[in-house]
Amino acid sequence: MNTELDPATLALEYMRREAEELTPAQFLIRLRQLQLEFADLLELTHVELREEISFASEYGVH
């Protein structure tokens, strides 16, 4: 069983929980965007990730 987190799996799981209706093209664009964002987040250190979470919560991004 593979328990390694990868950007593609995280992006698909995130999109699966969204209620937004997308065309196939919009879906692929959003999927690629999320993959890049998750890849960036996975490269952060623990301290950097905590800073990102703190910054997002200050601006109401969850």
Backbone torsions as a table, in degrees:
resi	resn	phi	psi	omega
1	MET	NA	127.1	-179.1
2	ASN	-91.1	119.6	179.4
3	THR	-109.2	8.6	179.9
4	GLU	-71.2	132.0	177.2
5	LEU	-82.1	132.2	175.7
6	ASP	-130.5	151.6	-175.4
7	PRO	-57.1	-37.5	-178.2
8	ALA	-66.0	-44.6	179.6
9	THR	-65.2	-43.8	178.7
10	LEU	-62.0	-42.2	179.5
11	ALA	-63.3	-44.3	179.2
12	LEU	-64.4	-42.1	178.4
13	GLU	-64.5	-39.1	178.0
14	TYR	-63.3	-46.7	-178.4
15	MET	-67.7	-32.3	179.5
16	ARG	-62.1	-28.7	-178.1
17	ARG	-89.6	-10.9	178.1
18	GLU	-80.3	145.6	179.9
19	ALA	-96.5	6.4	-176.3
20	GLU	-72.1	133.9	176.6
21	GLU	-87.9	123.1	-178.6
22	LEU	-126.7	148.2	171.4
23	THR	-74.0	164.4	178.1
24	PRO	-56.0	-40.0	179.4
25	ALA	-66.5	-43.7	177.5
26	GLN	-62.9	-38.4	178.4
27	PHE	-60.2	-47.0	-179.0
28	LEU	-65.9	-39.1	177.9
29	ILE	-64.2	-46.5	-179.9
30	ARG	-65.1	-39.9	178.8
31	LEU	-60.9	-46.9	-179.6
32	ARG	-63.8	-41.3	178.7
33	GLN	-61.3	-45.7	179.7
34	LEU	-66.2	-37.9	177.4
35	GLN	-59.0	-44.0	179.4
36	LEU	-65.3	-41.1	179.4
37	GLU	-65.2	-43.9	178.8
38	PHE	-66.6	-36.4	177.4
39	ALA	-62.2	-42.6	177.7
40	ASP	-62.8	-44.2	-179.4
41	LEU	-65.0	-37.3	-179.5
42	LEU	-68.2	-20.0	179.3
43	GLU	-85.3	-10.8	-177.5
44	LEU	-74.5	150.4	172.3
45	THR	-77.2	170.5	179.8
46	HIS	-57.1	-45.2	-178.3
47	VAL	-65.7	-43.8	179.5
48	GLU	-63.7	-39.1	179.2
49	LEU	-65.5	-42.0	177.4
50	ARG	-61.8	-39.0	177.6
51	GLU	-64.3	-41.0	177.6
52	GLU	-62.7	-42.7	179.3
53	ILE	-64.4	-43.6	179.1
54	SER	-62.4	-44.7	179.7
55	PHE	-62.1	-44.5	-179.5
56	ALA	-64.3	-40.6	-178.5
57	SER	-68.4	-31.4	176.4
58	GLU	-62.9	-31.9	-178.1
59	TYR	-100.3	8.8	176.4
60	GLY	77.4	16.2	176.6
61	VAL	-91.8	128.7	-177.5
62	HIS	-113.0	NA	NA
